[in-house]
């Protein structure tokens, strides 16, 4: 049986459980000022964890593809040294039904150019993930995509193979965040579907079920120039999200090319109109 200890970084507040002595520095910011931490008794332990299925090498290859995915990224971005740390991060996985009553304004052939409409809509959500720590934002978990919960394995804190962050979110707080996320998604879908200029909603949730889990994430950071950029990789699917610098040389080149094209068109039009005027003068 392995001996685990919960420690908290005094600099960024990250709280991780790992084998004693295994973490000389914080996994999130690299600070070495770590202190023991005792989780509150009201926090539920994870019911399971999703194992890593993507290796560190595969995650780095995904970053290389990401670095080549936009023309506007610097050409040498793919050679940036990416520091990756694998970590099981705590989250609440929620499912449930949402009923939304709404009113909206849409375009119409009226004096104001708009007309009101109203209605109600129901939707079922599966696996709304709510982060249980400050390491991830709910928007980041959304972008990382869904995890296959069929792979969920029983969690044993004493024999955890990967370092994991300690949850700091109670069930009631996680439920409220899940409801907010459901409402946000449904509101955005309705506004798009109705082509509404404004939309007001009133939502009621039903049959909400949630469980605390651990999800595998690679947290990465790299430097380019004077900037420090962060990337995240879904440890099960390989989905990557992150920040990247923009090549100012490419932007400047595109602007210059655009000005040259505009200048060329203007010159051509000037020649055409000037020749036309000359022909009219001669014929007159």
Secondary structure, DSSP 8 states (H G I E B T S, - for coil): ---EEEEEETTT--EEEEETTS-SS-TTT----EEE----TTS---SEEE---S-HHHHHHHHHHHHTS-TTS-GGGGGS--EEEEEEEEEEEEEEEEEEEEEEEEE-SSSSSEEEEEEEEEEEEEEEEEESSSSS-HHHHHHH----GGGEEE--GGG-SS-EE-----HHHHHHHHHHHHHHHHHHHHHHHTTEEEEEEEEEEEEEEEEEEEEEEEEEEEEETTEEEEEEEETTT--EEE-----HHHHHHHHHHHHHHHHHHHHHHHHHHHHHHHHHHHH-
